[in-house]
């Protein structure tokens, strides 16, 4: 049953409350996150979580194989899980994107509570932040929606739950652009796999990335930096309004 708690593949139970759980898909962003984290803090400071959503056949299995091999090579504890994402989406009446989001964040929370991890670390970067801002504006949003992602925020529990999680999400790469991350991968020969679906405009986020942002870049080559700077202003404004209302 895809709705039940998945089994965790891991070795022994962690005794430390200071370890961090790195979400690693096998793509360039998360593999660079893992590489940078290892260089800064060492293998004992973290564990890796990998989700196989079974949406791309052999490509999904290839991603899992890469992450497993990297974790073994560097002596990093690994947790991994396999989801029937299509079935979950059908049973719960949500999109594939939403299904994958709900499945992974719920599982991350379960692992953190079971093994005592302090926070989940994800590889969102400046381009992701800009995409989120534009996507929120297209959907319709207020000041909060155009304020972008926070470097630290509570782990989402579910779309139906208003309770705040006691597990935090950390986004240490928010100040880095996609080009900078790809530059790190090239310079340090970080292994990663390309997700072929990233080139498709079937998903709204990909449509913004491939069809809207090239227009922005022609108007302003530094549009990613500009949008991220503006989001900090919107965040300040939101905090002031929220404080005044309270």
C-alpha positions in Angstrom: 0.0 0.0 0.0 1.7 3.2 -1.2 -0.1 5.2 1.6 1.5 3.2 4.4 4.7 4.1 6.0 7.6 2.9 3.8 10.3 0.8 5.2 13.7 2.5 5.7 16.8 0.9 4.4 19.6 1.8 6.8 22.2 0.4 9.1 22.2 1.1 12.7 20.1 3.7 14.6 21.7 7.1 15.0 22.6 8.1 18.6 23.2 11.8 17.7 20.7 14.6 17.6 23.0 16.7 15.5 23.1 14.8 12.2 21.5 16.2 9.1 19.4 14.3 6.5 20.4 15.3 2.9 17.8 14.8 0.2 19.7 13.5 -2.8 18.0 12.6 -6.1 21.0 12.0 -8.2 20.7 15.2 -10.2 23.4 17.9 -10.4 21.9 20.1 -7.7 21.6 17.5 -5.0 24.8 15.7 -5.9 26.7 19.0 -5.6 25.0 19.6 -2.2 26.2 16.2 -1.0 29.7 16.9 -2.3 29.9 20.4 -0.7 28.5 19.1 2.6 31.0 16.3 2.7 33.9 18.6 2.1 32.8 21.0 4.8 31.5 18.8 7.5 32.5 15.2 6.8 30.6 11.9 6.4 29.8 11.5 10.1 27.7 14.7 10.1 25.0 13.5 7.7 22.9 10.8 6.2 21.4 10.6 2.7 17.8 10.1 1.8 16.8 9.0 -1.7 13.3 8.5 -3.2 12.7 6.3 -6.2 9.3 7.5 -7.5 9.2 4.9 -10.3 8.2 7.5 -12.9 11.0 7.0 -15.4 11.6 3.3 -15.6 15.3 2.4 -15.9 16.3 6.0 -15.5 14.8 6.1 -12.0 16.7 2.9 -11.1 19.8 4.5 -12.5 19.5 7.5 -10.3 19.1 5.2 -7.3 22.2 3.2 -8.3 24.3 6.3 -8.6 23.3 7.6 -5.1 23.8 4.2 -3.6 27.2 3.9 -5.1 28.2 7.4 -4.0 27.1 6.9 -0.5 29.0 3.6 -0.3 32.1 5.1 -1.7 32.1 8.0 0.8 31.0 6.1 3.8 27.7 8.0 4.2 24.7 6.3 5.8 21.9 5.9 3.2 18.1 5.6 3.5 16.1 4.9 0.4 12.6 4.1 -0.5 10.5 3.1 -3.5 7.0 4.7 -4.1 4.2 3.9 -6.5 3.7 7.6 -7.2 1.1 7.1 -10.0 -1.1 5.0 -7.7 -0.9 7.5 -4.9 -1.8 10.4 -7.2 -4.8 8.5 -8.5 -6.1 7.5 -5.0 -5.7 10.9 -3.6 -6.8 13.0 -6.6 -3.6 15.0 -6.9 -1.1 15.7 -9.6 2.0 13.6 -10.0 4.1 16.6 -8.8 2.0 17.0 -5.7 2.0 13.3 -5.1 5.8 13.1 -5.2 6.0 16.1 -2.9 3.7 14.7 -0.3 5.3 11.3 -0.4 8.9 12.5 0.0 8.2 15.1 2.7 6.1 12.7 4.8 8.9 10.1 4.5 11.6 12.6 5.4 9.7 13.5 8.6 9.3 9.8 9.5 13.1 9.2 9.1 14.0 12.3 11.1 11.8 11.2 14.0 12.9 7.6 13.9 16.6 8.3 13.7 16.9 11.6 15.5 18.0 13.8 12.6 18.0 17.5 13.3 16.9 18.8 9.9 16.3 17.9 6.2 18.8 19.6 3.9 17.6 20.2 0.3 19.3 21.6 -2.8 16.9 24.4 -3.8 18.9 27.2 -5.4 18.4 30.8 -6.7 16.9 29.6 -10.0 14.4 27.4 -8.1 13.5 30.3 -6.0 12.8 32.5 -9.0 10.7 29.8 -10.6 8.7 29.4 -7.4 8.0 33.1 -7.3 6.8 33.3 -10.9 4.7 30.1 -10.5 3.0 31.5 -7.4 2.2 34.7 -9.2 0.6 32.8 -12.1 -1.4 30.8 -9.6 -2.4 33.9 -7.6 -0.7 34.8 -4.4 -0.1 37.5 -1.9 3.0 39.0 -0.3 4.0 35.6 1.2 3.9 33.8 -2.1 6.2 36.3 -3.8 8.6 36.4 -0.9 10.3 33.2 -2.1 11.7 30.3 -0.1 13.2 30.7 3.4 16.7 29.4 4.1 15.1 27.7 7.1 11.4 26.6 7.3 9.3 23.9 8.9 9.0 20.6 7.0 5.6 20.5 5.3 3.4 17.8 6.8 0.6 17.5 4.2 -1.8 19.7 2.3 -4.6 18.9 4.8 -2.6 19.5 8.0 -2.1 23.0 9.4 0.1 21.8 12.2 3.7 22.9 12.0 6.4 20.2 12.0 9.2 20.2 14.5 11.6 19.1 11.8 13.2 22.0 9.8 14.2 22.2 6.2 17.5 23.9 5.4 18.3 25.4 2.0 22.0 26.3 2.1 22.3 26.7 -1.7 19.7 29.5 -2.1 22.4 32.1 -2.9 23.9 30.0 -5.7 22.6 30.0 -9.3 22.2 26.9 -11.4 25.2 27.9 -13.5 27.4 28.2 -10.4 26.3 24.7 -9.2 27.0 23.2 -12.7 30.4 25.0 -12.5 31.1 23.2 -9.2 30.2 19.9 -10.7 32.5 20.4 -13.6 35.4 21.7 -11.5 35.3 18.9 -8.9 34.1 16.1 -11.3 30.9 15.5 -9.3 29.0 12.5 -10.8 25.3 13.2 -11.5 22.5 12.1 -13.9 20.4 14.2 -16.1 16.6 13.9 -15.7 15.3 13.8 -19.2 11.9 15.1 -18.1 13.5 18.4 -17.1 13.6 19.2 -20.8 9.8 18.7 -21.2 7.4 21.6 -20.9 4.6 19.3 -19.7 5.1 20.5 -16.1 4.4 24.1 -15.3 7.7 24.7 -13.6 9.6 23.4 -16.7 7.5 25.6 -18.9 8.6 28.6 -16.9 12.2 27.5 -17.0 12.3 26.8 -20.8 9.8 29.2 -22.2 9.5 32.2 -19.9 12.9 32.6 -18.4 14.7 32.8 -21.8 12.6 36.0 -22.4 13.6 37.4 -19.0 17.3 36.7 -19.8 17.1 38.6 -23.0 15.7 41.6 -21.1 18.0 41.2 -18.1 20.9 38.7 -18.2 21.0 39.0 -14.3 17.3 38.3 -13.9 17.8 35.5 -11.4 19.8 37.7 -9.1 17.3 40.5 -9.6 14.3 38.4 -8.8 16.0 37.0 -5.7 16.9 40.5 -4.5 13.3 41.6 -5.0 12.1 38.6 -3.0 14.1 39.8 0.0 12.3 43.1 -0.2 8.9 41.4 -0.4 9.9 39.2 2.5 10.7 42.3 4.6 7.4 43.9 3.6 5.5 40.7 4.5 7.2 40.6 7.9 6.3 44.2 8.6 2.6 43.7 7.6 2.4 40.5 9.5 3.8 42.0 12.7 1.5 45.1 12.4 -1.5 42.9 12.0 -0.6 40.8 15.0 
